[in-house]
């Protein structure tokens, strides 16, 4: 309930502030400014998700208030978007166990790439390919791992073989409605993601994480209120 109220308030605030959006100088808009997009309207299925993730400064907006919904999301950018949304631990960014041949401290979004690879959100191979467009199967692993979502296996697609190393992440992301199949039978695991699709998946990941956290907090509250809890405390005191 709190989650839905918060989202509604953010979207309401964004709508109220549309009139002050204007145009921006430089490559991206200033952080924290909510705006009306010059290349998207409310009829776009990704509109509310884009509005949310840009309002929270998880994803950027370009010059002239453009979101560029059809532009590709590179793996380096995906690392930044998810890293900001999860507020990944600064200490994890200092990991010395990650050494990609094509990633250095000068690489864009280096700290996010290293931090997320350190928690296995990205595969720790010899190369990272930071400028490559992230695929749906790579995004599935990124979202599920970075947000710490409990695995849900069982969902199967005809184009995802049992030998596919991403199969459990795909099943989990699909179960949480983060990334659905293109049909009931196909997932299109190697399809590349654009900014609109990534924004929607990022928002759904945030929703899934918050729902799980709320359920866990409710269970803890119920446990605290249970008669057995009081009995345990009494026994401990004795």
Secondary structure, DSSP 8 states (H G I E B T S, - for coil): -HHHHHHHHHHHHHHHGGGG-----SSB--TT-----TT--TTSTTHHHHHHHHHTTSS--BGGGB--TTSB-BHHHHHHHHHHHHT--GGGGG-SS---TT--TTSTTHHHHHHHHHTTSS---S---TTSB-BHHHHHHHHHHHTT---------TTS-TT-TTHHHHHHHHHTTSS--SSSS---TT-B-BHHHHHHHHHHHHHHHHHHHHHHHHHHHHHHHSHHHHHHHHHHH-
